[in-house]
């Protein structure tokens, strides 16, 4: 029982981690896009 529970918890944790990584990646892309727009606006 505990073995299955650990696998389930590990899977759920991994899924949450993957979602957070995806969210952070999207935020990073948005920031980079804004910086690029500002940079090219100056020239």
Backbone as JSON, one array per atom type, in Angstrom:
{
  "sequence": "XXXXXXXXXXXXXXXXXXXXXXXXXXXXXXXXXXXXXXXXXXX",
  "N": [[0.84, -1.21, 0.0], [1.86, 1.26, 0.9], [3.9, 1.51, -0.92], [2.64, 1.93, -3.4], [1.43, 4.33, -2.77], [3.61, 6.04, -2.44], [4.59, 6.09, -5.06], [2.44, 7.31, -6.35], [2.39, 9.81, -5.04], [4.9, 10.76, -5.83], [4.54, 10.91, -8.58], [2.47, 12.83, -8.78], [3.78, 15.02, -7.62], [5.83, 15.37, -9.48], [4.34, 16.06, -11.71], [3.23, 18.52, -10.9], [5.58, 19.97, -10.58], [6.46, 20.02, -13.21], [4.47, 21.58, -14.37], [4.93, 24.02, -13.04], [7.5, 24.6, -13.97], [6.93, 25.0, -16.65], [5.28, 27.27, -16.46], [7.09, 29.13, -15.37], [8.89, 29.22, -17.5], [7.31, 30.34, -19.52], [6.84, 32.89, -18.4], [9.45, 33.84, -18.37], [9.95, 33.95, -21.14], [8.11, 35.94, -21.86], [9.14, 38.15, -20.48], [11.66, 38.35, -21.73], [10.81, 38.92, -24.33], [9.59, 41.43, -23.96], [11.82, 42.92, -23.13], [13.35, 42.78, -25.45], [11.73, 44.16, -27.28], [11.74, 46.73, -26.11], [14.49, 47.24, -26.29], [14.91, 47.31, -29.09], [13.27, 49.42, -29.71], [14.68, 51.6, -28.9], [16.57, 52.02, -30.84]],
  "CA": [[0.0, 0.0, 0.0], [2.74, 2.43, 1.0], [4.68, 1.56, -2.15], [1.79, 2.59, -4.4], [1.21, 5.7, -2.31], [4.82, 6.8, -2.75], [4.63, 6.27, -6.51], [1.4, 8.28, -6.66], [2.85, 11.12, -4.56], [6.02, 11.15, -6.67], [3.96, 11.27, -9.88], [1.75, 14.1, -8.61], [4.8, 16.03, -7.38], [6.51, 15.58, -10.75], [3.39, 16.76, -12.58], [3.16, 19.9, -10.4], [6.88, 20.57, -10.89], [6.47, 20.23, -14.65], [3.59, 22.73, -14.62], [5.62, 25.23, -12.57], [8.61, 24.86, -14.9], [6.29, 25.54, -17.85], [4.83, 28.62, -16.12], [8.29, 29.97, -15.27], [9.44, 29.36, -18.84], [6.45, 31.3, -20.22], [7.11, 34.2, -17.81], [10.78, 34.22, -18.85], [9.8, 34.32, -22.54], [7.4, 37.22, -21.91], [10.1, 39.17, -20.04], [12.65, 38.49, -22.8], [10.13, 39.57, -25.45], [9.45, 42.84, -23.6], [13.17, 43.52, -23.14], [13.75, 42.88, -26.85], [10.93, 45.25, -27.86], [12.27, 47.98, -25.55], [15.83, 47.4, -26.84], [14.82, 47.7, -30.5], [12.59, 50.72, -29.78], [15.68, 52.64, -28.65], [17.37, 52.25, -32.05]],
  "C": [[0.88, 1.25, 0.0], [3.54, 2.63, -0.29], [3.91, 2.29, -3.25], [1.57, 4.06, -4.06], [2.42, 6.57, -2.65], [4.94, 7.08, -4.25], [3.64, 7.35, -6.92], [1.84, 9.69, -6.26], [3.98, 11.65, -5.44], [5.52, 11.63, -8.03], [3.27, 12.63, -9.82], [2.75, 15.24, -8.44], [5.51, 16.39, -8.69], [5.62, 16.38, -11.7], [3.29, 18.23, -12.2], [4.45, 20.64, -10.77], [6.95, 20.93, -12.37], [5.62, 21.44, -15.02], [4.26, 24.02, -14.22], [6.76, 25.61, -13.5], [8.06, 25.51, -16.17], [5.85, 26.98, -17.63], [6.03, 29.58, -16.06], [8.9, 30.25, -16.64], [8.64, 30.38, -19.65], [6.7, 32.72, -19.72], [8.46, 34.73, -18.33], [10.71, 34.68, -20.31], [9.13, 35.68, -22.69], [8.35, 38.36, -21.54], [11.14, 39.43, -21.14], [12.05, 39.23, -23.99], [9.99, 41.07, -25.19], [10.79, 43.55, -23.66], [13.63, 43.75, -24.58], [13.02, 44.03, -27.53], [11.46, 46.6, -27.4], [13.64, 48.28, -26.17], [15.78, 47.89, -28.28], [14.09, 49.03, -30.68], [13.6, 51.86, -29.62], [16.47, 52.98, -29.91], [16.49, 52.52, -33.26]]
}
